[in-house]
């Protein structure tokens, strides 16, 4: 397939998971730089700016002058880790109140992530010393009470709740509790990395209203993990393109630009037989619906 043909399929895509800067992790570009590159090369419709350590909606507002001439919408998020005070309602109020749309349950502060980090899975090293205490979301079989007002606020803003880097059972418990409080938009990121959720468990998440997000960082041959793209194709076939999202999970210093990763992985998926309409649903239609984006 020609480069122009791949670009036509990806035109207007949404990157659901971009690690642009600023960040205490070394980054290749800031949010405005990522948005500009995405717009100029693939007319990227939007990107979710994710940081494990702070509320990125504040960055988005601060970089607004740099974004003024870029049609790509940068969407802020907050991950409920130690550096924002953990399960901190005030941080969620700040993020969503100022226009952010995604709340991540603990990522680098989840017990699951901390245990995996000890296995040396290649996570970046921060440029400053940071504390990452374990944050419990389930205690004695029940979702901790601190999450109830957070779920209420997510429901009020009709925002997205992402399962973070939690254990699969904890994701299930949190999503069930959130649904009872009115949350209706859910995402599980990279189920086969850190989290350890199999397709059967992901089918249960989908039945409960979630979408499953996979990351180019894992499958792009230009990145460091280089998992076989056939594995991603198997996930799409098992769960359906209508239930699948793709994020770059890129922005780290020395790594490929998201646009380049989207091109390479898209070409590989199409070569494996994924229909163009299915790829477009994954990168265009599904995230637009999830994030309430108009064309």
N, C-alpha and C positions, 0 to 999 in steps of 0.2 A: 504494500500500500504506500502511496506517495506521501511525502511530508505534508503537502497541501491537503490531501484527503484526511489525514489524521487530524490536522488542525481544524478541519471543518467539523469533524465529529466532536472535538473537544471545545469548540467555540462556545464561550459563555459559561464554562465550567465553574464549579464552586469547590474550593479547597477547604475541606471540613476540619483541618487539623494542621496549622502552620506554626512552626516554632520560630517566628521572627522576633526581633529584639525591640526594646532592651530586655536583657535577662542576665541573671548571674551566671548563666551558661554562655560560653563563647558562641556568638551568632554571626552568620554570613551577611545578614541584611536586617534592616529594621522593618516595621510594618509597612511604612510608606514605600520603601524600596521593593518589598515583595509584591505589593499591590501594583506598582508601576510596571515591574517586570511581567507580572501576570496579565495586565491589560494590554501592554504593547505587543506581547508575543502570542497571546491566546484569547484576548478579550475576556479575561476572567471576570465573572460576575461578582464574586465575593470570596472572601477568605476569613476563616475563624482564626484569630490570633490567640494562641495558647501559650501560657507560661505556667510552670509548676509552682511559681513562687510569688506571683502578685496578680492583682486585678488588671487585665490588659485594657479594659475599657478606658482607664485613665490615660494610658498611652495613646489610644486612638484619638481621644479628645485633644491631647497635647500635640499630636502630629497632624491635626486637622489642616493647618496651613500647607503642609507638604502633600496632603491628599486632595487638595481643592480641585486640581485639574485631572484627577484620576477617577474615572467612572467606577472602578472596582470598589465595592463596599467592604470595609474592614470591620469585622464584628468582634467585639470584646467578650471576654470570658473570665471566669474566676475558678481556680482549683482550690479546694478546701484542705490545704496542707498547713503545716506548722507555721510557715512564714506569713500566713494571713490570719493566724489565730485559730486554725483548725475549723471546726464546725461553727463558723462565726457568722451569725445572721447579719451583723452590720456590714460585713464585706459583700454579702449577697445583695443587700439593700443598695449599697453603693454601685455595684456593677450593673444590676438590672435597672435601677432607677436612672442611671445615666446612659442607658441604651444598649448595654450588653445583652446577650441572648443565650449564653451557655453557662451552666454551672456543672463543674466536675466534682464528683465525690473524690475523696483523697486519692492522690496518685503517688507521688514520691513519699508520702507519709502513711501510706497503707502498709499494714503488716505484710501483705503479699508482695509489694514492691520491695520493701526492705529485705525480705528474705531472698528475693531474686537478685537484688543488688549484691548480696553476699556471695552469690554464685558467679559474680563477675560477667554479667551479660552485656557489658559494653556501654553502660550509661555514661554520659559526659561528666567531667569533673567540673564543679563550680569554680568560678574565679575568686570567690570569697568563701570564707568558712560559714557553713549553714547548718542549722540544727534540723533534723528530720525525725521527730518523735513519732512513734506509732499512734495513730488516731483510730479509735474504735468506732465503728458505726453500728455494730451489733454486739449487745452484751446480754449474756444469759438467755440467748435465743430471741431477744427482742431488739428492734431498732432503737437506738438511743434517743431519748426525748429531745435532745438539742436539734434533731433533724426536722421535727414536726413544723416549727415556724418557718424553717427554710423551705420545706416542701410547699407550705402555704403560699409563700412569696413567689416561688417558681410558677405555681399554678396561677396566681394572680396576674403575672406577666406573660403567661402562656409561653414560657421559656423552655429550653431544652435541659434535661437532666442527663448527664453522662455518667456511666458507672465507674469512671476513674480506673484505678488499677486494683480494684478490690477482688477478693476471692469470688468465684462464681456464685456461691450460695449467698454471700453478703449482697451481691448485686441483686439477686432475686428478692431478698428480703427488703432491701431499700426501695426497689421499684414497686413492689406490692404496697408498701406503706405510702409511697408517694402517690400512687394511683388512687388510693383511698382518700387522699387529700386534694385530688383534682388535677394532678400533673398528668399530661397526656402526650408529651414528646420525650422520647427516651433513645439513647444511643449507647451501644457497647463498642468500645474501641479495641482494635487488635486482640480479638479473643484468644488467638493462639500464641500470643507473646505476653509474658508476665502473668496475665489473668488465668489462662489455662482452661478456657471453656471450649467444649467440643461442639460440633454441629448440632447434636441433640439438645444440649442446654441452650444453644443460641436459638433453636426453633421454639423453645419455650419462651425466651425473651420476645421473639417476634410475635408469638401468639398473644402476648401481653401488651403488644403495641410498640415494641422497640425496633430500631434498625441497627444493623451490624456494620461497623466501619472498619475497613482494612487500610493499611498504611503503605504508601509507596516506598518509604524508608526501608521496608523489609524486602521488597521485591525488585527494586530498581538495581540493575547490574552496576550502575555507577556509584551506588552507595556501598556501605560496608557489610551489611547482613547478607544480601544476595540470595535470599530464599528463592526456590524455583517458582516461576510465575504459574506453573501448572497447579501449584497448591492454591493460589488465589483463584484460579479458574474452577477448581474443585469446590471451593467455598461458594462461589457465585452459583454454580450449578446446583449445589445442595440446598441453598437457602433462597435462591431466586434473585434476579436483578432488582426486582421491586422492593426487596428488603435490604439492599446493599448500598453502602456509601463508600467513598474513597477519600482519604485525606493524605496529604503528602508526608506529614510527620517530619518535615524537613525545615531547614533554616540553620542547622548546626554549622559552625565554622568548618570549612574544608569539605563540605558535602555538596551534592548537586543542587541546583536550583529546582524548585517544585515543577516549573514548566517543563524542564528537560526530563524529569522523572515521569511526569504525566505522559509525555510523548512516547518515551521508551516502553513503559509498561502498557500503555494503550495499544501500541503497535504489536506487542507480544500477545496480548489478549485477543486482538483481532486475528492474528495469525493462528491462534489456537481454535478459532471458530466462533468466538463471541460475536453475535450480531451487532452491527453498528447501533441499532436502535436500543439494544440492551445496555451497551456502554454509555450511550447518551442518557438513558434513564438514570444510570448510576451516578454520573458526574454532573448532570444538569437538572433533571426533573426531581429526583428524590431530595437533594439538599435544598432546592428552592421551596419545596413543600414544607420540609421540616423547619426551615428558618423563616417561613412566611415572606419569601422574597417575590416581588412582582418583577415581570420582565421589563 
